[in-house]
Amino acid sequence: MSNKAVHYVTRSASAAAGSLGTAAVAAAGAVAAAAVAASIVLSPVPNASARMEGVHLDLQRAVELNQITSEQAARFEAKLAGRILGEA
């Protein structure tokens, strides 16, 4: 086999191995994403009071960070309470 042919075969084999490695990484990523999605779907839904407690803590943190005013937080919390508690 000529030197040029050996070089071509070697490069082709390397490229094929690289594409197989990429496919394996993509497949592993898809499996991981499916596992995360399944854990979200199968996780228990928190009750309305637990959800409202989380909303309150998040809004309180936003006020402390000066991202929103306390008045905005109170209005938004009341709006979400109507939606969340209305579903319960």
MODELLER restraints for C-alpha pairs under 7 A, 6 or more apart:
rsr = mdl.restraints
at = mdl.atoms
rsr.add(forms.Gaussian(group=physical.xy_distance, feature=features.Distance(at['CA:48:A'], at['CA:84:A']), mean=6.17, stdev=0.5))
rsr.add(forms.Gaussian(group=physical.xy_distance, feature=features.Distance(at['CA:48:A'], at['CA:85:A']), mean=6.02, stdev=0.5))
rsr.add(forms.Gaussian(group=physical.xy_distance, feature=features.Distance(at['CA:48:A'], at['CA:88:A']), mean=6.31, stdev=0.5))
rsr.add(forms.Gaussian(group=physical.xy_distance, feature=features.Distance(at['CA:52:A'], at['CA:81:A']), mean=6.74, stdev=0.5))
rsr.add(forms.Gaussian(group=physical.xy_distance, feature=features.Distance(at['CA:56:A'], at['CA:77:A']), mean=6.84, stdev=0.5))
rsr.add(forms.Gaussian(group=physical.xy_distance, feature=features.Distance(at['CA:59:A'], at['CA:73:A']), mean=5.76, stdev=0.5))
rsr.add(forms.Gaussian(group=physical.xy_distance, feature=features.Distance(at['CA:62:A'], at['CA:68:A']), mean=6.02, stdev=0.5))
rsr.add(forms.Gaussian(group=physical.xy_distance, feature=features.Distance(at['CA:63:A'], at['CA:69:A']), mean=5.70, stdev=0.5))
rsr.add(forms.Gaussian(group=physical.xy_distance, feature=features.Distance(at['CA:63:A'], at['CA:70:A']), mean=5.95, stdev=0.5))
